[in-house]
Amino acid sequence: MSILRMGSLPLPTVLQKSLANGIEVIPLAMAFTLRTDDELEAALDAITSAEGISRQDAARRAILEKAQRDGLLERVEVSGAAMIERWGAVLDRLGSV
């Protein structure tokens, strides 16, 4: 049997055997500490109360939304650069760049 890996680390033998036997394995997420100040505490309390979600869910949503916005911003920047590359001379002649 080949050694299964998660990234560069080999999976524990018991996990490899479970996977080989068709047992579904649900990966566990890693916990971390989020240090807050009064402003963040107030914002978390407002969000969790208004939306009826946990603090963990509020933090998770904020992180995922930020990642999505950053990805969109990057795509817009790349697209804008491509348009300037393609149409820059025309825009210069029109006086809009």
ChimeraX attribute file (.defattr): number of C-alpha atoms within 10 A of each C-alpha:
attribute: neighborCount
match mode: 1-to-1
recipient: residues
	/A:1	6
	/A:2	5
	/A:3	10
	/A:4	17
	/A:5	11
	/A:6	8
	/A:7	7
	/A:8	7
	/A:9	9
	/A:10	12
	/A:11	14
	/A:12	12
	/A:13	11
	/A:14	9
	/A:15	15
	/A:16	18
	/A:17	14
	/A:18	12
	/A:19	13
	/A:20	12
	/A:21	9
	/A:22	8
	/A:23	11
	/A:24	10
	/A:25	10
	/A:26	6
	/A:27	6
	/A:28	6
	/A:29	6
	/A:30	5
	/A:31	6
	/A:32	6
	/A:33	5
	/A:34	7
	/A:35	7
	/A:36	10
	/A:37	7
	/A:38	8
	/A:39	9
	/A:40	11
	/A:41	13
	/A:42	12
	/A:43	12
	/A:44	19
	/A:45	15
	/A:46	12
	/A:47	16
	/A:48	17
	/A:49	12
	/A:50	9
	/A:51	9
	/A:52	11
	/A:53	13
	/A:54	14
	/A:55	15
	/A:56	12
	/A:57	12
	/A:58	17
	/A:59	15
	/A:60	12
	/A:61	12
	/A:62	12
	/A:63	12
	/A:64	11
	/A:65	12
	/A:66	12
	/A:67	12
	/A:68	12
	/A:69	12
	/A:70	12
	/A:71	12
	/A:72	12
	/A:73	12
	/A:74	12
	/A:75	12
	/A:76	12
	/A:77	12
	/A:78	12
	/A:79	12
	/A:80	12
	/A:81	13
	/A:82	12
	/A:83	11
	/A:84	15
	/A:85	10
	/A:86	11
	/A:87	11
	/A:88	15
	/A:89	12
	/A:90	12
	/A:91	12
	/A:92	11
	/A:93	9
	/A:94	9
	/A:95	8
	/A:96	8
	/A:97	10
